[in-house]
């Protein structure tokens, strides 16, 4: 109980610090300039919503290819993944708050163990695809920011650390002991799962290992699809630039999208990456000579879009059917 209170207070403190940083960034950029730029978006905000749903559809396909053929429809995978990501938008749980929701919604289709293993694999493949986007964005940045070697040094270091973490997680999945490792770590902070929970964890670990040993083609297909979806974030930045009356530059948009992914991943412990996202957009746009205020405005525009989508999508959680019809229990 005390640990829960400490975590809650810590998340609240981080959220408040992030909000204070956003206010400071807006103040530095000029509230009037920010307001004028955001007003220019107008009805173009609807195009941002449509583009966001497009890459969410692609992300749904990235998860769908991991299932056995015929076990779940592409539409269902899209809905479940989209709902989970909407939960991630509004919960301060390091971008993992929506993963249990995905597994719970998948239970009525494929069973909890299979659903949970697919969710873990899908999250891993998403991170792998994001790393590819970050690396290619870094290559683009080499031509855009020749006079800022420190920026590249920091970027390479962050990407290297992220790649190491993802590689280690994939290694433990292939070994079949990732979640058992997690439960062992939980015991260090005096959290002791029940025996039935440990049995379920062992079954999920076995499914993860089986995937890496015998179904690698599906994993590669998932990474490829997620890479396409994650790359669409560059068009998101490009559209924002056009809505704000800025000269469109795809190379700059792709670089900003890659940096934004890197920052959001590195600061996933901050609720909603509040402040970190706005700061990274502002800093990179300033380096590119596009403008500090433009970076803040685009970040706020993208954040508003994500919250509007989350508000529209989250009611599906309450309405989604949960009858376990025809589900076979995994051995």
Secondary structure, DSSP 8 states (H G I E B T S, - for coil): -HHHHHHHHHHHHHHHHHHHHHHHHHHHH-HHHHHHHHHHHGGGHHHHHHHHHHHHHHHHHHHHTTS-TTSS-HHHHHHHHHHHHHHHHH--STT-TTHHHHHHHHHHHH-HHHHHHHHHHHHHHHHHHHHHHHHHHHHHHHHH-TT-HHHHHHHHHHHHHHHHHHHHHHHHHHHT-HHHHHHHHHHHTT----HHHHHHHHHHHHHHHHHHHH-HHHHHHHHHHHHHHHHTHHHHHHHHHHHTT----HHHHHHHHHHHHHHHHHTTTSGGGTTHHHHHHHHHHHHTTS-HHHHHHHHHHHHHHHHHHHHHHTHHHHHS----TT-----
